[in-house]
Amino acid sequence: MRESQLDEFARMQAEQNGIELPDELLNEPELRLDGHFYYHAFWQLTSDRPVGFGPAPIPGSAIRVFARDYELNDEEAADLEFMIRRMDQTYLEIAAENEKREQKRQAAKNRTATPKGQ
């Protein structure tokens, strides 16, 4: 099922069962057409990240190649880079938070796995 079909299904189920829909479905924002382009570009460019010890920023060279491949003019390319950098910053912040959470989970797991007195 596509997302719009899932939303419609949720609306129908809520109506049939007398349940109030959550605000996320009642007031969900619509992406502008350029929003779809940036979203697509971000996920396509994310595969160009350098491999190493965790996620690294999307290289500027990858963004410039993407802009060239899509024949963007200078202003459009600058907008693309701005949007990708903002999205990437959020992505990297979330990835860092998830890594910290995982490290804490592993540390707690290791503490409980170690017998007392050792």
Contacts in CASP RR format, 6 or more apart in sequence:
PFRMAT RR
TARGET T0000
AUTHOR 0000-0000-0000
METHOD contacts of the structure
MODEL  1
MRESQLDEFARMQAEQNGIELPDELLNEPELRLDGHFYYHAFWQLTSDRP
VGFGPAPIPGSAIRVFARDYELNDEEAADLEFMIRRMDQTYLEIAAENEK
REQKRQAAKNRTATPKGQ
1 9 0 8 1.000
7 25 0 8 1.000
7 28 0 8 1.000
10 21 0 8 1.000
10 25 0 8 1.000
11 21 0 8 1.000
11 25 0 8 1.000
13 19 0 8 1.000
14 20 0 8 1.000
14 21 0 8 1.000
31 39 0 8 1.000
35 83 0 8 1.000
38 80 0 8 1.000
38 83 0 8 1.000
38 84 0 8 1.000
38 87 0 8 1.000
41 66 0 8 1.000
41 80 0 8 1.000
41 83 0 8 1.000
41 84 0 8 1.000
42 58 0 8 1.000
42 83 0 8 1.000
42 84 0 8 1.000
42 87 0 8 1.000
42 88 0 8 1.000
42 91 0 8 1.000
44 66 0 8 1.000
45 58 0 8 1.000
45 62 0 8 1.000
45 63 0 8 1.000
45 66 0 8 1.000
45 84 0 8 1.000
46 58 0 8 1.000
46 91 0 8 1.000
48 58 0 8 1.000
48 59 0 8 1.000
48 62 0 8 1.000
49 55 0 8 1.000
49 56 0 8 1.000
49 57 0 8 1.000
49 58 0 8 1.000
49 59 0 8 1.000
50 56 0 8 1.000
50 59 0 8 1.000
54 95 0 8 1.000
54 99 0 8 1.000
55 91 0 8 1.000
55 92 0 8 1.000
55 95 0 8 1.000
57 88 0 8 1.000
57 92 0 8 1.000
58 84 0 8 1.000
58 88 0 8 1.000
60 81 0 8 1.000
63 80 0 8 1.000
63 81 0 8 1.000
63 84 0 8 1.000
64 77 0 8 1.000
64 81 0 8 1.000
66 80 0 8 1.000
67 76 0 8 1.000
67 77 0 8 1.000
67 80 0 8 1.000
67 81 0 8 1.000
68 77 0 8 1.000
72 80 0 8 1.000
END
